[in-house]
Amino acid sequence: MMDIHEILKKLPHRFPFVMVDRVTKIEKGQSIQAIKNVTINEPFFPGHFPNRPVMPGVLMLEAMAQAAALLVFDNQGASPSDNQVYYFAGIDSARFKRPVEPGDQLVMDITMLRAKAGIYKFAGVSRVDGQVVCEAELMCTMRTVA
């Protein structure tokens, strides 16, 4: 388990772009379960959409990628550094099943499928109240920058 203080030590993201509030389960190098509490105070809601606030699908994918990064950092016993960045490398088979609205709790289950040559592939499923809202295969990589 990780609370927000541990998450902020592991992820380079900061407000308003931290999309993981808590890690509830982690199996080293295999899987992670994390949550994102979706509140009306999210900075994207005033524009998406003013009359019916809905969490953008790309931000659900970002939340899953951040959970995947936490799994990688935990597996490596590492934290982000100024010269390493964790990037999206690809998204496959993304599907959105229903809107996510203020008050929902996004529960993300991420499973590592493969880690080879610095590229990681994950299967991700996000649920609200036990119902699938988003699923995708995510590919991410960690790169050293100058």
C-alpha positions as a LaTeX table, in Angstrom:
\begin{tabular}{lrrr}
\hline
Residue & $x$ (\AA) & $y$ (\AA) & $z$ (\AA) \\
\hline
Met1 & 0.00 & 0.00 & 0.00 \\
Met2 & 1.07 & 3.58 & $-0.62$ \\
Asp3 & $-0.49$ & 6.80 & 0.58 \\
Ile4 & $-0.25$ & 10.10 & $-1.28$ \\
His5 & 3.03 & 11.01 & 0.46 \\
Glu6 & 4.74 & 7.86 & $-0.83$ \\
Ile7 & 3.18 & 8.32 & $-4.27$ \\
Leu8 & 4.61 & 11.84 & $-4.53$ \\
Lys9 & 8.06 & 10.41 & $-3.73$ \\
Lys10 & 7.73 & 7.86 & $-6.55$ \\
Leu11 & 5.98 & 9.90 & $-9.29$ \\
Pro12 & 7.42 & 13.03 & $-10.90$ \\
His13 & 3.89 & 14.42 & $-11.49$ \\
Arg14 & 2.48 & 17.26 & $-9.42$ \\
Phe15 & $-0.85$ & 19.06 & $-9.10$ \\
Pro16 & $-2.92$ & 19.28 & $-11.18$ \\
Phe17 & $-1.58$ & 16.21 & $-12.95$ \\
Val18 & $-1.18$ & 13.61 & $-10.19$ \\
Met19 & $-3.87$ & 11.06 & $-11.07$ \\
Val20 & $-3.28$ & 8.48 & $-8.31$ \\
Asp21 & $-4.47$ & 9.11 & $-4.76$ \\
Arg22 & $-3.68$ & 5.76 & $-3.14$ \\
Val23 & $-2.28$ & 2.33 & $-3.89$ \\
Thr24 & $-4.36$ & $-0.37$ & $-2.24$ \\
Lys25 & $-2.49$ & $-3.48$ & $-3.45$ \\
Ile26 & 0.83 & $-4.21$ & $-5.07$ \\
Glu27 & 2.42 & $-7.49$ & $-6.12$ \\
Lys28 & 6.05 & $-6.67$ & $-6.84$ \\
Gly29 & 6.74 & $-6.78$ & $-10.57$ \\
Gln30 & 3.30 & $-8.20$ & $-11.35$ \\
Ser31 & 0.33 & $-6.00$ & $-10.58$ \\
Ile32 & $-0.96$ & $-2.94$ & $-8.77$ \\
Gln33 & $-4.35$ & $-1.65$ & $-7.70$ \\
Ala34 & $-4.67$ & 2.09 & $-7.26$ \\
Ile35 & $-7.47$ & 4.59 & $-6.81$ \\
Lys36 & $-8.25$ & 8.05 & $-8.14$ \\
Asn37 & $-10.94$ & 9.94 & $-6.26$ \\
Val38 & $-12.74$ & 12.03 & $-8.85$ \\
Thr39 & $-14.01$ & 15.31 & $-7.37$ \\
Ile40 & $-15.86$ & 18.29 & $-8.80$ \\
Asn41 & $-12.73$ & 20.34 & $-8.04$ \\
Glu42 & $-10.76$ & 18.71 & $-10.88$ \\
Pro43 & $-9.38$ & 21.47 & $-13.14$ \\
Phe44 & $-10.76$ & 19.86 & $-16.32$ \\
Phe45 & $-14.43$ & 19.76 & $-15.30$ \\
Pro46 & $-15.32$ & 23.41 & $-16.02$ \\
Gly47 & $-14.54$ & 22.83 & $-19.69$ \\
His48 & $-15.41$ & 19.09 & $-20.01$ \\
Phe49 & $-18.39$ & 19.66 & $-19.93$ \\
Pro50 & $-19.94$ & 22.69 & $-18.18$ \\
Asn51 & $-23.47$ & 21.22 & $-18.09$ \\
Arg52 & $-22.49$ & 17.58 & $-17.52$ \\
Pro53 & $-18.97$ & 17.12 & $-16.06$ \\
Val54 & $-17.24$ & 13.99 & $-17.41$ \\
Met55 & $-13.65$ & 12.86 & $-16.82$ \\
Pro56 & $-11.82$ & 12.83 & $-20.18$ \\
Gly57 & $-10.93$ & 9.33 & $-21.37$ \\
Val58 & $-7.33$ & 10.32 & $-22.03$ \\
Leu59 & $-7.01$ & 11.24 & $-18.35$ \\
Met60 & $-8.31$ & 7.82 & $-17.33$ \\
Leu61 & $-5.54$ & 6.35 & $-19.50$ \\
Glu62 & $-3.03$ & 8.73 & $-17.90$ \\
Ala63 & $-4.15$ & 7.62 & $-14.43$ \\
Met64 & $-3.60$ & 3.99 & $-15.42$ \\
Ala65 & $-0.16$ & 4.86 & $-16.83$ \\
Gln66 & 0.79 & 6.60 & $-13.57$ \\
Ala67 & $-0.27$ & 3.50 & $-11.62$ \\
Ala68 & 1.85 & 1.41 & $-14.01$ \\
Ala69 & 4.81 & 3.74 & $-13.36$ \\
Leu70 & 4.39 & 3.18 & $-9.62$ \\
Leu71 & 4.56 & $-0.57$ & $-10.25$ \\
Val72 & 7.81 & $-0.16$ & $-12.24$ \\
Phe73 & 9.39 & 2.20 & $-9.70$ \\
Asp74 & 8.42 & $-0.15$ & $-6.85$ \\
Asn75 & 9.82 & $-3.17$ & $-8.71$ \\
Gln76 & 13.12 & $-1.39$ & $-9.33$ \\
Gly77 & 13.27 & 0.14 & $-5.86$ \\
Ala78 & 13.76 & 3.47 & $-7.62$ \\
Ser79 & 12.36 & 6.97 & $-7.54$ \\
Pro80 & 12.20 & 9.47 & $-10.37$ \\
Ser81 & 15.29 & 11.55 & $-10.96$ \\
Asp82 & 15.99 & 14.74 & $-12.89$ \\
Asn83 & 17.57 & 12.77 & $-15.72$ \\
Gln84 & 14.99 & 9.99 & $-16.11$ \\
Val85 & 11.51 & 10.37 & $-17.54$ \\
Tyr86 & 8.76 & 7.75 & $-17.79$ \\
Tyr87 & 6.92 & 8.10 & $-21.13$ \\
Phe88 & 3.92 & 6.58 & $-22.85$ \\
Ala89 & 5.13 & 4.47 & $-25.78$ \\
Gly90 & 1.74 & 3.23 & $-26.97$ \\
Ile91 & $-1.89$ & 2.59 & $-26.20$ \\
Asp92 & $-3.76$ & $-0.35$ & $-27.74$ \\
Ser93 & $-7.34$ & $-1.59$ & $-27.53$ \\
Ala94 & $-8.57$ & 1.35 & $-25.44$ \\
Arg95 & $-12.28$ & 1.12 & $-24.70$ \\
Phe96 & $-14.49$ & 3.41 & $-22.65$ \\
Lys97 & $-17.60$ & 1.74 & $-21.27$ \\
Arg98 & $-19.33$ & 4.55 & $-19.38$ \\
Pro99 & $-18.67$ & 8.13 & $-18.25$ \\
Val100 & $-16.79$ & 8.86 & $-15.03$ \\
Glu101 & $-18.31$ & 11.76 & $-13.11$ \\
Pro102 & $-17.56$ & 13.80 & $-10.00$ \\
Gly103 & $-17.99$ & 11.67 & $-6.88$ \\
Asp104 & $-16.83$ & 8.47 & $-8.57$ \\
Gln105 & $-13.86$ & 6.50 & $-7.30$ \\
Leu106 & $-11.79$ & 5.10 & $-10.15$ \\
Val107 & $-10.28$ & 1.75 & $-9.12$ \\
Met108 & $-7.44$ & 0.83 & $-11.47$ \\
Asp109 & $-6.07$ & $-2.70$ & $-11.80$ \\
Ile110 & $-2.84$ & $-2.84$ & $-13.77$ \\
Thr111 & $-1.01$ & $-6.07$ & $-14.66$ \\
Met112 & 2.48 & $-6.14$ & $-16.14$ \\
Leu113 & 2.45 & $-8.27$ & $-19.25$ \\
Arg114 & 6.03 & $-7.83$ & $-20.40$ \\
Ala115 & 9.24 & $-5.97$ & $-19.62$ \\
Lys116 & 11.88 & $-6.10$ & $-22.33$ \\
Ala117 & 14.66 & $-3.71$ & $-23.37$ \\
Gly118 & 13.30 & $-0.92$ & $-21.17$ \\
Ile119 & 9.80 & $-1.11$ & $-22.64$ \\
Tyr120 & 6.98 & $-2.23$ & $-20.38$ \\
Lys121 & 3.58 & $-3.50$ & $-21.49$ \\
Phe122 & 0.58 & $-3.54$ & $-19.17$ \\
Ala123 & $-3.07$ & $-4.55$ & $-19.22$ \\
Gly124 & $-5.22$ & $-2.02$ & $-17.42$ \\
Val125 & $-8.84$ & $-2.08$ & $-16.31$ \\
Ser126 & $-10.55$ & 0.75 & $-14.42$ \\
Arg127 & $-13.80$ & 0.30 & $-12.56$ \\
Val128 & $-16.32$ & 2.44 & $-10.70$ \\
Asp129 & $-18.55$ & 0.59 & $-8.23$ \\
Gly130 & $-17.33$ & $-2.71$ & $-9.72$ \\
Gln131 & $-18.35$ & $-1.78$ & $-13.28$ \\
Val132 & $-15.68$ & $-1.51$ & $-15.99$ \\
Val133 & $-15.40$ & 2.07 & $-17.24$ \\
Cys134 & $-12.12$ & 1.87 & $-19.17$ \\
Glu135 & $-9.70$ & $-0.78$ & $-20.36$ \\
Ala136 & $-6.55$ & $-0.68$ & $-22.46$ \\
Glu137 & $-3.12$ & $-2.12$ & $-23.09$ \\
Leu138 & $-0.44$ & 0.44 & $-22.24$ \\
Met139 & 3.21 & 0.54 & $-23.27$ \\
Cys140 & 5.62 & 2.76 & $-21.39$ \\
Thr141 & 9.35 & 3.33 & $-21.32$ \\
Met142 & 11.84 & 5.00 & $-19.06$ \\
Arg143 & 14.41 & 7.17 & $-20.79$ \\
Thr144 & 17.43 & 9.10 & $-19.66$ \\
Val145 & 17.35 & 12.76 & $-20.71$ \\
Ala146 & 20.20 & 15.26 & $-20.80$ \\
\hline
\end{tabular}
